[in-house]
Amino acid sequence: MIEPGVFTLRSPKQIALSLKRSADGSQARMSSPFRSAMSMLTFYINRAGKGLSPVRKKNLEQAKDELRALYGKG
């Protein structure tokens, strides 16, 4: 389960760590924890769309890079 307020955190590293905890602990996922965490983040970015400020969008995009680093994917 995603922690409440995870997408409002200011630190990309904290967002990534929270999503990693959620994905690693989930029993309901159908793919790898990395793909699950990245999907949650991408889904939020796409749903928020134009309502995201440039600073928040940049922060969330940086969280993707942090996730990749946490899972050793690049």
PQR file of N, CA, C, O and H, with PARSE charges and radii, in Angstrom:
ATOM      1  N   MET A   1       0.840  -1.180   0.000 -0.4000 1.5000
ATOM      2  CA  MET A   1       0.000   0.000   0.000 -0.0000 2.0000
ATOM      3  C   MET A   1       0.887   1.247   0.000  0.5500 1.7000
ATOM      4  O   MET A   1       1.895   1.304   0.705 -0.5500 1.4000
ATOM      5  N   ILE A   2       0.508   2.220  -0.781 -0.4000 1.5000
ATOM      6  CA  ILE A   2       1.271   3.456  -0.861 -0.0000 2.0000
ATOM      7  C   ILE A   2       1.046   4.274   0.400  0.5500 1.7000
ATOM      8  O   ILE A   2      -0.077   4.403   0.888 -0.5500 1.4000
ATOM      9  H   ILE A   2      -0.310   2.174  -1.354  0.4000 1.0000
ATOM     10  N   GLU A   3       2.144   4.824   0.917 -0.4000 1.5000
ATOM     11  CA  GLU A   3       2.046   5.661   2.104 -0.0000 2.0000
ATOM     12  C   GLU A   3       1.304   6.949   1.764  0.5500 1.7000
ATOM     13  O   GLU A   3       1.527   7.512   0.692 -0.5500 1.4000
ATOM     14  H   GLU A   3       3.056   4.719   0.520  0.4000 1.0000
ATOM     15  N   PRO A   4       0.436   7.428   2.638 -0.5600 1.5000
ATOM     16  CA  PRO A   4      -0.275   8.685   2.376  0.2800 2.0000
ATOM     17  C   PRO A   4       0.703   9.853   2.219  0.5500 1.7000
ATOM     18  O   PRO A   4       1.655   9.986   2.988 -0.5500 1.4000
ATOM     19  N   GLY A   5       0.457  10.684   1.228 -0.4000 1.5000
ATOM     20  CA  GLY A   5       1.267  11.876   1.017 -0.0000 2.0000
ATOM     21  C   GLY A   5       2.608  11.650   0.350  0.5500 1.7000
ATOM     22  O   GLY A   5       3.430  12.564   0.290 -0.5500 1.4000
ATOM     23  H   GLY A   5      -0.317  10.576   0.603  0.4000 1.0000
ATOM     24  N   VAL A   6       2.842  10.451  -0.149 -0.4000 1.5000
ATOM     25  CA  VAL A   6       4.153  10.150  -0.732 -0.0000 2.0000
ATOM     26  C   VAL A   6       4.491  11.080  -1.903  0.5500 1.7000
ATOM     27  O   VAL A   6       5.646  11.476  -2.060 -0.5500 1.4000
ATOM     28  H   VAL A   6       2.174   9.708  -0.100  0.4000 1.0000
ATOM     29  N   PHE A   7       3.517  11.423  -2.708 -0.4000 1.5000
ATOM     30  CA  PHE A   7       3.797  12.246  -3.883 -0.0000 2.0000
ATOM     31  C   PHE A   7       3.932  13.729  -3.550  0.5500 1.7000
ATOM     32  O   PHE A   7       4.269  14.532  -4.419 -0.5500 1.4000
ATOM     33  H   PHE A   7       2.579  11.102  -2.581  0.4000 1.0000
ATOM     34  N   THR A   8       3.674  14.089  -2.313 -0.4000 1.5000
ATOM     35  CA  THR A   8       3.839  15.485  -1.907 -0.0000 2.0000
ATOM     36  C   THR A   8       5.166  15.716  -1.196  0.5500 1.7000
ATOM     37  O   THR A   8       5.487  16.848  -0.837 -0.5500 1.4000
ATOM     38  H   THR A   8       3.400  13.437  -1.607  0.4000 1.0000
ATOM     39  N   LEU A   9       5.936  14.657  -0.990 -0.4000 1.5000
ATOM     40  CA  LEU A   9       7.252  14.818  -0.373 -0.0000 2.0000
ATOM     41  C   LEU A   9       8.136  15.670  -1.270  0.5500 1.7000
ATOM     42  O   LEU A   9       8.004  15.632  -2.494 -0.5500 1.4000
ATOM     43  H   LEU A   9       5.676  13.737  -1.282  0.4000 1.0000
ATOM     44  N   ARG A  10       9.028  16.429  -0.673 -0.4000 1.5000
ATOM     45  CA  ARG A  10       9.876  17.335  -1.456 -0.0000 2.0000
ATOM     46  C   ARG A  10      11.119  16.660  -2.001  0.5500 1.7000
ATOM     47  O   ARG A  10      11.640  17.071  -3.038 -0.5500 1.4000
ATOM     48  H   ARG A  10       9.135  16.460   0.321  0.4000 1.0000
ATOM     49  N   SER A  11      11.595  15.647  -1.330 -0.4000 1.5000
ATOM     50  CA  SER A  11      12.834  14.996  -1.728 -0.0000 2.0000
ATOM     51  C   SER A  11      12.562  13.845  -2.702  0.5500 1.7000
ATOM     52  O   SER A  11      11.809  12.930  -2.369 -0.5500 1.4000
ATOM     53  H   SER A  11      11.171  15.314  -0.488  0.4000 1.0000
ATOM     54  N   PRO A  12      13.164  13.874  -3.909 -0.5600 1.5000
ATOM     55  CA  PRO A  12      13.001  12.750  -4.837  0.2800 2.0000
ATOM     56  C   PRO A  12      13.463  11.428  -4.222  0.5500 1.7000
ATOM     57  O   PRO A  12      12.875  10.378  -4.479 -0.5500 1.4000
ATOM     58  N   LYS A  13      14.511  11.487  -3.413 -0.4000 1.5000
ATOM     59  CA  LYS A  13      15.029  10.280  -2.760 -0.0000 2.0000
ATOM     60  C   LYS A  13      13.988   9.700  -1.807  0.5500 1.7000
ATOM     61  O   LYS A  13      13.798   8.485  -1.767 -0.5500 1.4000
ATOM     62  H   LYS A  13      14.989  12.341  -3.204  0.4000 1.0000
ATOM     63  N   GLN A  14      13.308  10.559  -1.036 -0.4000 1.5000
ATOM     64  CA  GLN A  14      12.287  10.092  -0.097 -0.0000 2.0000
ATOM     65  C   GLN A  14      11.091   9.499  -0.835  0.5500 1.7000
ATOM     66  O   GLN A  14      10.523   8.498  -0.399 -0.5500 1.4000
ATOM     67  H   GLN A  14      13.462  11.546  -1.069  0.4000 1.0000
ATOM     68  N   ILE A  15      10.707  10.115  -1.953 -0.4000 1.5000
ATOM     69  CA  ILE A  15       9.615   9.581  -2.766 -0.0000 2.0000
ATOM     70  C   ILE A  15       9.983   8.192  -3.263  0.5500 1.7000
ATOM     71  O   ILE A  15       9.194   7.253  -3.155 -0.5500 1.4000
ATOM     72  H   ILE A  15      11.168  10.928  -2.308  0.4000 1.0000
ATOM     73  N   ALA A  16      11.194   8.067  -3.810 -0.4000 1.5000
ATOM     74  CA  ALA A  16      11.651   6.787  -4.345 -0.0000 2.0000
ATOM     75  C   ALA A  16      11.729   5.714  -3.262  0.5500 1.7000
ATOM     76  O   ALA A  16      11.317   4.576  -3.485 -0.5500 1.4000
ATOM     77  H   ALA A  16      11.835   8.829  -3.897  0.4000 1.0000
ATOM     78  N   LEU A  17      12.249   6.067  -2.106 -0.4000 1.5000
ATOM     79  CA  LEU A  17      12.349   5.094  -1.011 -0.0000 2.0000
ATOM     80  C   LEU A  17      10.971   4.622  -0.556  0.5500 1.7000
ATOM     81  O   LEU A  17      10.778   3.440  -0.273 -0.5500 1.4000
ATOM     82  H   LEU A  17      12.584   6.992  -1.925  0.4000 1.0000
ATOM     83  N   SER A  18      10.026   5.536  -0.487 -0.4000 1.5000
ATOM     84  CA  SER A  18       8.673   5.181  -0.079 -0.0000 2.0000
ATOM     85  C   SER A  18       8.019   4.250  -1.100  0.5500 1.7000
ATOM     86  O   SER A  18       7.387   3.260  -0.731 -0.5500 1.4000
ATOM     87  H   SER A  18      10.183   6.497  -0.716  0.4000 1.0000
ATOM     88  N   LEU A  19       8.176   4.573  -2.381 -0.4000 1.5000
ATOM     89  CA  LEU A  19       7.607   3.719  -3.423 -0.0000 2.0000
ATOM     90  C   LEU A  19       8.279   2.345  -3.438  0.5500 1.7000
ATOM     91  O   LEU A  19       7.623   1.332  -3.679 -0.5500 1.4000
ATOM     92  H   LEU A  19       8.690   5.377  -2.681  0.4000 1.0000
ATOM     93  N   LYS A  20       9.577   2.316  -3.182 -0.4000 1.5000
ATOM     94  CA  LYS A  20      10.299   1.042  -3.128 -0.0000 2.0000
ATOM     95  C   LYS A  20       9.763   0.181  -1.979  0.5500 1.7000
ATOM     96  O   LYS A  20       9.534  -1.017  -2.151 -0.5500 1.4000
ATOM     97  H   LYS A  20      10.110   3.139  -2.986  0.4000 1.0000
ATOM     98  N   ARG A  21       9.564   0.795  -0.808 -0.4000 1.5000
ATOM     99  CA  ARG A  21       8.998   0.044   0.322 -0.0000 2.0000
ATOM    100  C   ARG A  21       7.624  -0.522  -0.036  0.5500 1.7000
ATOM    101  O   ARG A  21       7.316  -1.674   0.272 -0.5500 1.4000
ATOM    102  H   ARG A  21       9.750   1.768  -0.668  0.4000 1.0000
ATOM    103  N   SER A  22       6.805   0.302  -0.688 -0.4000 1.5000
ATOM    104  CA  SER A  22       5.457  -0.131  -1.057 -0.0000 2.0000
ATOM    105  C   SER A  22       5.503  -1.285  -2.054  0.5500 1.7000
ATOM    106  O   SER A  22       4.790  -2.276  -1.901 -0.5500 1.4000
ATOM    107  H   SER A  22       7.055   1.237  -0.937  0.4000 1.0000
ATOM    108  N   ALA A  23       6.344  -1.147  -3.071 -0.4000 1.5000
ATOM    109  CA  ALA A  23       6.418  -2.176  -4.109 -0.0000 2.0000
ATOM    110  C   ALA A  23       7.028  -3.471  -3.574  0.5500 1.7000
ATOM    111  O   ALA A  23       6.553  -4.562  -3.888 -0.5500 1.4000
ATOM    112  H   ALA A  23       6.923  -0.342  -3.195  0.4000 1.0000
ATOM    113  N   ASP A  24       8.076  -3.349  -2.769 -0.4000 1.5000
ATOM    114  CA  ASP A  24       8.720  -4.550  -2.219 -0.0000 2.0000
ATOM    115  C   ASP A  24       7.795  -5.311  -1.276  0.5500 1.7000
ATOM    116  O   ASP A  24       7.863  -6.537  -1.198 -0.5500 1.4000
ATOM    117  H   ASP A  24       8.462  -2.463  -2.514  0.4000 1.0000
ATOM    118  N   GLY A  25       6.941  -4.600  -0.567 -0.4000 1.5000
ATOM    119  CA  GLY A  25       6.055  -5.238   0.397 -0.0000 2.0000
ATOM    120  C   GLY A  25       4.731  -5.703  -0.166  0.5500 1.7000
ATOM    121  O   GLY A  25       3.967  -6.374   0.526 -0.5500 1.4000
ATOM    122  H   GLY A  25       6.886  -3.604  -0.630  0.4000 1.0000
ATOM    123  N   SER A  26       4.447  -5.360  -1.402 -0.4000 1.5000
ATOM    124  CA  SER A  26       3.157  -5.690  -1.991 -0.0000 2.0000
ATOM    125  C   SER A  26       3.068  -7.161  -2.390  0.5500 1.7000
ATOM    126  O   SER A  26       3.994  -7.715  -2.983 -0.5500 1.4000
ATOM    127  H   SER A  26       5.069  -4.815  -1.965  0.4000 1.0000
ATOM    128  N   GLN A  27       1.957  -7.772  -2.059 -0.4000 1.5000
ATOM    129  CA  GLN A  27       1.703  -9.156  -2.464 -0.0000 2.0000
ATOM    130  C   GLN A  27       0.825  -9.208  -3.711  0.5500 1.7000
ATOM    131  O   GLN A  27       0.658 -10.272  -4.306 -0.5500 1.4000
ATOM    132  H   GLN A  27       1.205  -7.322  -1.578  0.4000 1.0000
ATOM    133  N   ALA A  28       0.266  -8.071  -4.109 -0.4000 1.5000
ATOM    134  CA  ALA A  28      -0.718  -8.054  -5.194 -0.0000 2.0000
ATOM    135  C   ALA A  28      -0.127  -7.652  -6.537  0.5500 1.7000
ATOM    136  O   ALA A  28      -0.861  -7.547  -7.520 -0.5500 1.4000
ATOM    137  H   ALA A  28       0.403  -7.206  -3.625  0.4000 1.0000
ATOM    138  N   ARG A  29       1.173  -7.425  -6.604 -0.4000 1.5000
ATOM    139  CA  ARG A  29       1.740  -6.955  -7.866 -0.0000 2.0000
ATOM    140  C   ARG A  29       1.898  -8.106  -8.856  0.5500 1.7000
ATOM    141  O   ARG A  29       2.056  -9.266  -8.476 -0.5500 1.4000
ATOM    142  H   ARG A  29       1.769  -7.510  -5.805  0.4000 1.0000
ATOM    143  N   MET A  30       1.850  -7.746 -10.127 -0.4000 1.5000
ATOM    144  CA  MET A  30       1.944  -8.755 -11.185 -0.0000 2.0000
ATOM    145  C   MET A  30       3.281  -8.700 -11.915  0.5500 1.7000
ATOM    146  O   MET A  30       3.551  -9.537 -12.777 -0.5500 1.4000
ATOM    147  H   MET A  30       1.722  -6.803 -10.435  0.4000 1.0000
ATOM    148  N   SER A  31       4.111  -7.733 -11.582 -0.4000 1.5000
ATOM    149  CA  SER A  31       5.414  -7.616 -12.216 -0.0000 2.0000
ATOM    150  C   SER A  31       6.475  -7.430 -11.134  0.5500 1.7000
ATOM    151  O   SER A  31       6.191  -7.579  -9.945 -0.5500 1.4000
ATOM    152  H   SER A  31       3.891  -7.053 -10.882  0.4000 1.0000
ATOM    153  N   SER A  32       7.689  -7.108 -11.550 -0.4000 1.5000
ATOM    154  CA  SER A  32       8.774  -6.931 -10.584 -0.0000 2.0000
ATOM    155  C   SER A  32       8.507  -5.708  -9.708  0.5500 1.7000
ATOM    156  O   SER A  32       7.758  -4.812 -10.098 -0.5500 1.4000
ATOM    157  H   SER A  32       7.919  -6.988 -12.515  0.4000 1.0000
ATOM    158  N   PRO A  33       9.117  -5.674  -8.530 -0.5600 1.5000
ATOM    159  CA  PRO A  33       8.946  -4.497  -7.660  0.2800 2.0000
ATOM    160  C   PRO A  33       9.367  -3.199  -8.347  0.5500 1.7000
ATOM    161  O   PRO A  33       8.719  -2.167  -8.172 -0.5500 1.4000
ATOM    162  N   PHE A  34      10.448  -3.245  -9.128 -0.4000 1.5000
ATOM    163  CA  PHE A  34      10.894  -2.044  -9.837 -0.0000 2.0000
ATOM    164  C   PHE A  34       9.822  -1.531 -10.786  0.5500 1.7000
ATOM    165  O   PHE A  34       9.495  -0.345 -10.777 -0.5500 1.4000
ATOM    166  H   PHE A  34      10.975  -4.083  -9.270  0.4000 1.0000
ATOM    167  N   ARG A  35       9.280  -2.418 -11.599 -0.4000 1.5000
ATOM    168  CA  ARG A  35       8.247  -2.008 -12.560 -0.0000 2.0000
ATOM    169  C   ARG A  35       6.995  -1.519 -11.845  0.5500 1.7000
ATOM    170  O   ARG A  35       6.345  -0.579 -12.302 -0.5500 1.4000
ATOM    171  H   ARG A  35       9.546  -3.382 -11.606  0.4000 1.0000
ATOM    172  N   SER A  36       6.661  -2.140 -10.749 -0.4000 1.5000
ATOM    173  CA  SER A  36       5.490  -1.727  -9.985 -0.0000 2.0000
ATOM    174  C   SER A  36       5.680  -0.310  -9.428  0.5500 1.7000
ATOM    175  O   SER A  36       4.786   0.529  -9.543 -0.5500 1.4000
ATOM    176  H   SER A  36       7.189  -2.904 -10.377  0.4000 1.0000
ATOM    177  N   ALA A  37       6.842  -0.049  -8.827 -0.4000 1.5000
ATOM    178  CA  ALA A  37       7.119   1.272  -8.263 -0.0000 2.0000
ATOM    179  C   ALA A  37       7.147   2.342  -9.355  0.5500 1.7000
ATOM    180  O   ALA A  37       6.599   3.431  -9.182 -0.5500 1.4000
ATOM    181  H   ALA A  37       7.568  -0.731  -8.734  0.4000 1.0000
ATOM    182  N   MET A  38       7.783   2.027 -10.469 -0.4000 1.5000
ATOM    183  CA  MET A  38       7.868   2.985 -11.568 -0.0000 2.0000
ATOM    184  C   MET A  38       6.474   3.244 -12.148  0.5500 1.7000
ATOM    185  O   MET A  38       6.161   4.370 -12.532 -0.5500 1.4000
ATOM    186  H   MET A  38       8.228   1.142 -10.610  0.4000 1.0000
ATOM    187  N   SER A  39       5.655   2.223 -12.209 -0.4000 1.5000
ATOM    188  CA  SER A  39       4.289   2.388 -12.723 -0.0000 2.0000
ATOM    189  C   SER A  39       3.462   3.296 -11.819  0.5500 1.7000
ATOM    190  O   SER A  39       2.700   4.129 -12.308 -0.5500 1.4000
ATOM    191  H   SER A  39       5.910   1.308 -11.897  0.4000 1.0000
ATOM    192  N   MET A  40       3.607   3.142 -10.506 -0.4000 1.5000
ATOM    193  CA  MET A  40       2.876   4.003  -9.580 -0.0000 2.0000
ATOM    194  C   MET A  40       3.257   5.470  -9.787  0.5500 1.7000
ATOM    195  O   MET A  40       2.398   6.351  -9.804 -0.5500 1.4000
ATOM    196  H   MET A  40       4.227   2.465 -10.108  0.4000 1.0000
ATOM    197  N   LEU A  41       4.546   5.713  -9.942 -0.4000 1.5000
ATOM    198  CA  LEU A  41       5.036   7.075 -10.116 -0.0000 2.0000
ATOM    199  C   LEU A  41       4.589   7.652 -11.456  0.5500 1.7000
ATOM    200  O   LEU A  41       4.123   8.790 -11.519 -0.5500 1.4000
ATOM    201  H   LEU A  41       5.244   4.997  -9.928  0.4000 1.0000
ATOM    202  N   THR A  42       4.726   6.884 -12.509 -0.4000 1.5000
ATOM    203  CA  THR A  42       4.314   7.343 -13.841 -0.0000 2.0000
ATOM    204  C   THR A  42       2.818   7.593 -13.896  0.5500 1.7000
ATOM    205  O   THR A  42       2.372   8.576 -14.488 -0.5500 1.4000
ATOM    206  H   THR A  42       5.104   5.960 -12.458  0.4000 1.0000
ATOM    207  N   PHE A  43       2.039   6.710 -13.282 -0.4000 1.5000
ATOM    208  CA  PHE A  43       0.591   6.883 -13.255 -0.0000 2.0000
ATOM    209  C   PHE A  43       0.228   8.200 -12.578  0.5500 1.7000
ATOM    210  O   PHE A  43      -0.621   8.938 -13.078 -0.5500 1.4000
ATOM    211  H   PHE A  43       2.401   5.912 -12.800  0.4000 1.0000
ATOM    212  N   TYR A  44       0.861   8.501 -11.445 -0.4000 1.5000
ATOM    213  CA  TYR A  44       0.572   9.744 -10.738 -0.0000 2.0000
ATOM    214  C   TYR A  44       0.934  10.955 -11.599  0.5500 1.7000
ATOM    215  O   TYR A  44       0.155  11.903 -11.692 -0.5500 1.4000
ATOM    216  H   TYR A  44       1.551   7.901 -11.039  0.4000 1.0000
ATOM    217  N   ILE A  45       2.100  10.929 -12.222 -0.4000 1.5000
ATOM    218  CA  ILE A  45       2.525  12.054 -13.067 -0.0000 2.0000
ATOM    219  C   ILE A  45       1.537  12.261 -14.214  0.5500 1.7000
ATOM    220  O   ILE A  45       1.161  13.393 -14.520 -0.5500 1.4000
ATOM    221  H   ILE A  45       2.734  10.159 -12.147  0.4000 1.0000
ATOM    222  N   ASN A  46       1.124  11.176 -14.840 -0.4000 1.5000
ATOM    223  CA  ASN A  46       0.193  11.286 -15.974 -0.0000 2.0000
ATOM    224  C   ASN A  46      -1.182  11.776 -15.532  0.5500 1.7000
ATOM    225  O   ASN A  46      -1.811  12.568 -16.234 -0.5500 1.4000
ATOM    226  H   ASN A  46       1.429  10.257 -14.593  0.4000 1.0000
ATOM    227  N   ARG A  47      -1.652  11.316 -14.382 -0.4000 1.5000
ATOM    228  CA  ARG A  47      -2.977  11.733 -13.903 -0.0000 2.0000
ATOM    229  C   ARG A  47      -2.979  13.193 -13.467  0.5500 1.7000
ATOM    230  O   ARG A  47      -3.966  13.900 -13.666 -0.5500 1.4000
ATOM    231  H   ARG A  47      -1.142  10.672 -13.812  0.4000 1.0000
ATOM    232  N   ALA A  48      -1.882  13.644 -12.875 -0.4000 1.5000
ATOM    233  CA  ALA A  48      -1.805  15.043 -12.426 -0.0000 2.0000
ATOM    234  C   ALA A  48      -1.677  15.981 -13.620  0.5500 1.7000
ATOM    235  O   ALA A  48      -2.177  17.106 -13.591 -0.5500 1.4000
ATOM    236  H   ALA A  48      -1.080  13.070 -12.713  0.4000 1.0000
ATOM    237  N   GLY A  49      -1.012  15.518 -14.658 -0.4000 1.5000
ATOM    238  CA  GLY A  49      -0.916  16.248 -15.912 -0.0000 2.0000
ATOM    239  C   GLY A  49      -0.491  17.692 -15.798  0.5500 1.7000
ATOM    240  O   GLY A  49       0.523  18.013 -15.180 -0.5500 1.4000
ATOM    241  H   GLY A  49      -0.606  14.604 -14.682  0.4000 1.0000
ATOM    242  N   LYS A  50      -1.281  18.556 -16.403 -0.4000 1.5000
ATOM    243  CA  LYS A  50      -0.960  19.979 -16.456 -0.0000 2.0000
ATOM    244  C   LYS A  50      -1.130  20.666 -15.110  0.5500 1.7000
ATOM    245  O   LYS A  50      -0.711  21.812 -14.944 -0.5500 1.4000
ATOM    246  H   LYS A  50      -2.105  18.295 -16.906  0.4000 1.0000
ATOM    247  N   GLY A  51      -1.729  19.993 -14.160 -0.4000 1.5000
ATOM    248  CA  GLY A  51      -1.915  20.568 -12.836 -0.0000 2.0000
ATOM    249  C   GLY A  51      -0.636  20.600 -11.999  0.5500 1.7000
ATOM    250  O   GLY A  51      -0.588  21.248 -10.953 -0.5500 1.4000
ATOM    251  H   GLY A  51      -2.069  19.062 -14.294  0.4000 1.0000
ATOM    252  N   LEU A  52       0.395  19.900 -12.463 -0.4000 1.5000
ATOM    253  CA  LEU A  52       1.666  19.894 -11.736 -0.0000 2.0000
ATOM    254  C   LEU A  52       2.477  21.135 -12.084  0.5500 1.7000
ATOM    255  O   LEU A  52       2.586  21.512 -13.251 -0.5500 1.4000
ATOM    256  H   LEU A  52       0.356  19.374 -13.313  0.4000 1.0000
ATOM    257  N   SER A  53       3.034  21.753 -11.079 -0.4000 1.5000
ATOM    258  CA  SER A  53       3.932  22.882 -11.342 -0.0000 2.0000
ATOM    259  C   SER A  53       5.222  22.321 -11.938  0.5500 1.7000
ATOM    260  O   SER A  53       5.541  21.150 -11.731 -0.5500 1.4000
ATOM    261  H   SER A  53       2.945  21.447 -10.131  0.4000 1.0000
ATOM    262  N   PRO A  54       5.956  23.135 -12.666 -0.5600 1.5000
ATOM    263  CA  PRO A  54       7.224  22.667 -13.243  0.2800 2.0000
ATOM    264  C   PRO A  54       8.197  22.137 -12.183  0.5500 1.7000
ATOM    265  O   PRO A  54       8.928  21.178 -12.430 -0.5500 1.4000
ATOM    266  N   VAL A  55       8.201  22.756 -11.020 -0.4000 1.5000
ATOM    267  CA  VAL A  55       9.099  22.315  -9.950 -0.0000 2.0000
ATOM    268  C   VAL A  55       8.684  20.935  -9.442  0.5500 1.7000
ATOM    269  O   VAL A  55       9.532  20.065  -9.242 -0.5500 1.4000
ATOM    270  H   VAL A  55       7.607  23.535 -10.819  0.4000 1.0000
ATOM    271  N   ARG A  56       7.375  20.732  -9.234 -0.4000 1.5000
ATOM    272  CA  ARG A  56       6.897  19.434  -8.742 -0.0000 2.0000
ATOM    273  C   ARG A  56       7.140  18.342  -9.779  0.5500 1.7000
ATOM    274  O   ARG A  56       7.542  17.229  -9.440 -0.5500 1.4000
ATOM    275  H   ARG A  56       6.686  21.439  -9.397  0.4000 1.0000
ATOM    276  N   LYS A  57       6.890  18.675 -11.058 -0.4000 1.5000
ATOM    277  CA  LYS A  57       7.101  17.673 -12.106 -0.0000 2.0000
ATOM    278  C   LYS A  57       8.575  17.276 -12.167  0.5500 1.7000
ATOM    279  O   LYS A  57       8.898  16.096 -12.298 -0.5500 1.4000
ATOM    280  H   LYS A  57       6.564  19.579 -11.334  0.4000 1.0000
ATOM    281  N   LYS A  58       9.459  18.255 -12.073 -0.4000 1.5000
ATOM    282  CA  LYS A  58      10.895  17.972 -12.091 -0.0000 2.0000
ATOM    283  C   LYS A  58      11.272  17.082 -10.908  0.5500 1.7000
ATOM    284  O   LYS A  58      12.059  16.146 -11.053 -0.5500 1.4000
ATOM    285  H   LYS A  58       9.196  19.214 -11.967  0.4000 1.0000
ATOM    286  N   ASN A  59      10.713  17.376  -9.754 -0.4000 1.5000
ATOM    287  CA  ASN A  59      10.948  16.600  -8.550 -0.0000 2.0000
ATOM    288  C   ASN A  59      10.513  15.140  -8.743  0.5500 1.7000
ATOM    289  O   ASN A  59      11.235  14.214  -8.374 -0.5500 1.4000
ATOM    290  H   ASN A  59      10.073  18.136  -9.636  0.4000 1.0000
ATOM    291  N   LEU A  60       9.345  14.955  -9.316 -0.4000 1.5000
ATOM    292  CA  LEU A  60       8.832  13.602  -9.546 -0.0000 2.0000
ATOM    293  C   LEU A  60       9.644  12.872 -10.617  0.5500 1.7000
ATOM    294  O   LEU A  60       9.869  11.667 -10.511 -0.5500 1.4000
ATOM    295  H   LEU A  60       8.759  15.708  -9.616  0.4000 1.0000
ATOM    296  N   GLU A  61      10.079  13.591 -11.637 -0.4000 1.5000
ATOM    297  CA  GLU A  61      10.921  12.973 -12.664 -0.0000 2.0000
ATOM    298  C   GLU A  61      12.263  12.553 -12.074  0.5500 1.7000
ATOM    299  O   GLU A  61      12.812  11.518 -12.453 -0.5500 1.4000
ATOM    300  H   GLU A  61       9.897  14.570 -11.724  0.4000 1.0000
ATOM    301  N   GLN A  62      12.791  13.348 -11.151 -0.4000 1.5000
ATOM    302  CA  GLN A  62      14.038  12.981 -10.479 -0.0000 2.0000
ATOM    303  C   GLN A  62      13.843  11.748  -9.604  0.5500 1.7000
ATOM    304  O   GLN A  62      14.773  10.966  -9.407 -0.5500 1.4000
ATOM    305  H   GLN A  62      12.345  14.188 -10.843  0.4000 1.0000
ATOM    306  N   ALA A  63      12.643  11.580  -9.085 -0.4000 1.5000
ATOM    307  CA  ALA A  63      12.339  10.390  -8.280 -0.0000 2.0000
ATOM    308  C   ALA A  63      12.445   9.127  -9.144  0.5500 1.7000
ATOM    309  O   ALA A  63      12.806   8.064  -8.639 -0.5500 1.4000
ATOM    310  H   ALA A  63      11.887  12.215  -9.245  0.4000 1.0000
ATOM    311  N   LYS A  64      12.137   9.234 -10.427 -0.4000 1.5000
ATOM    312  CA  LYS A  64      12.309   8.093 -11.335 -0.0000 2.0000
ATOM    313  C   LYS A  64      13.777   7.683 -11.394  0.5500 1.7000
ATOM    314  O   LYS A  64      14.105   6.497 -11.340 -0.5500 1.4000
ATOM    315  H   LYS A  64      11.844  10.098 -10.838  0.4000 1.0000
ATOM    316  N   ASP A  65      14.661   8.683 -11.508 -0.4000 1.5000
ATOM    317  CA  ASP A  65      16.095   8.392 -11.528 -0.0000 2.0000
ATOM    318  C   ASP A  65      16.545   7.755 -10.218  0.5500 1.7000
ATOM    319  O   ASP A  65      17.374   6.845 -10.214 -0.5500 1.4000
ATOM    320  H   ASP A  65      14.395   9.646 -11.552  0.4000 1.0000
ATOM    321  N   GLU A  66      15.996   8.235  -9.115 -0.4000 1.5000
ATOM    322  CA  GLU A  66      16.331   7.659  -7.804 -0.0000 2.0000
ATOM    323  C   GLU A  66      15.871   6.204  -7.723  0.5500 1.7000
ATOM    324  O   GLU A  66      16.584   5.356  -7.187 -0.5500 1.4000
ATOM    325  H   GLU A  66      15.322   8.975  -9.118  0.4000 1.0000
ATOM    326  N   LEU A  67      14.683   5.914  -8.254 -0.4000 1.5000
ATOM    327  CA  LEU A  67      14.194   4.529  -8.265 -0.0000 2.0000
ATOM    328  C   LEU A  67      15.128   3.631  -9.075  0.5500 1.7000
ATOM    329  O   LEU A  67      15.469   2.525  -8.654 -0.5500 1.4000
ATOM    330  H   LEU A  67      14.104   6.603  -8.690  0.4000 1.0000
ATOM    331  N   ARG A  68      15.530   4.119 -10.231 -0.4000 1.5000
ATOM    332  CA  ARG A  68      16.442   3.339 -11.063 -0.0000 2.0000
ATOM    333  C   ARG A  68      17.735   3.038 -10.293  0.5500 1.7000
ATOM    334  O   ARG A  68      18.253   1.923 -10.346 -0.5500 1.4000
ATOM    335  H   ARG A  68      15.253   5.017 -10.573  0.4000 1.0000
ATOM    336  N   ALA A  69      18.237   4.035  -9.588 -0.4000 1.5000
ATOM    337  CA  ALA A  69      19.464   3.832  -8.813 -0.0000 2.0000
ATOM    338  C   ALA A  69      19.254   2.835  -7.667  0.5500 1.7000
ATOM    339  O   ALA A  69      20.106   1.983  -7.415 -0.5500 1.4000
ATOM    340  H   ALA A  69      17.816   4.941  -9.545  0.4000 1.0000
ATOM    341  N   LEU A  70      18.128   2.946  -6.984 -0.4000 1.5000
ATOM    342  CA  LEU A  70      17.831   2.045  -5.867 -0.0000 2.0000
ATOM    343  C   LEU A  70      17.748   0.580  -6.310  0.5500 1.7000
ATOM    344  O   LEU A  70      18.150  -0.327  -5.582 -0.5500 1.4000
ATOM    345  H   LEU A  70      17.436   3.638  -7.189  0.4000 1.0000
ATOM    346  N   TYR A  71      17.219   0.372  -7.519 -0.4000 1.5000
ATOM    347  CA  TYR A  71      17.067  -0.991  -8.033 -0.0000 2.0000
ATOM    348  C   TYR A  71      18.222  -1.406  -8.924  0.5500 1.7000
ATOM    349  O   TYR A  71      18.203  -2.506  -9.475 -0.5500 1.4000
ATOM    350  H   TYR A  71      16.892   1.109  -8.110  0.4000 1.0000
ATOM    351  N   GLY A  72      19.231  -0.552  -9.082 -0.4000 1.5000
ATOM    352  CA  GLY A  72      20.391  -0.890  -9.903 -0.0000 2.0000
ATOM    353  C   GLY A  72      20.061  -1.027 -11.372  0.5500 1.7000
ATOM    354  O   GLY A  72      20.607  -1.889 -12.061 -0.5500 1.4000
ATOM    355  H   GLY A  72      19.246   0.342  -8.634  0.4000 1.0000
ATOM    356  N   LYS A  73      19.167  -0.175 -11.855 -0.4000 1.5000
ATOM    357  CA  LYS A  73      18.714  -0.262 -13.253 -0.0000 2.0000
ATOM    358  C   LYS A  73      19.263   0.871 -14.102  0.5500 1.7000
ATOM    359  O   LYS A  73      18.571   1.337 -15.007 -0.5500 1.4000
ATOM    360  H   LYS A  73      18.724   0.526 -11.296  0.4000 1.0000
ATOM    361  N   GLY A  74      20.432   1.312 -13.855 -0.4000 1.5000
ATOM    362  CA  GLY A  74      20.962   2.346 -14.740 -0.0000 2.0000
ATOM    363  C   GLY A  74      21.707   3.325 -13.995  0.5500 1.7000
ATOM    364  O   GLY A  74      22.230   4.276 -14.576 -0.5500 1.4000
ATOM    365  H   GLY A  74      20.994   0.933 -13.120  0.4000 1.0000
TER
END
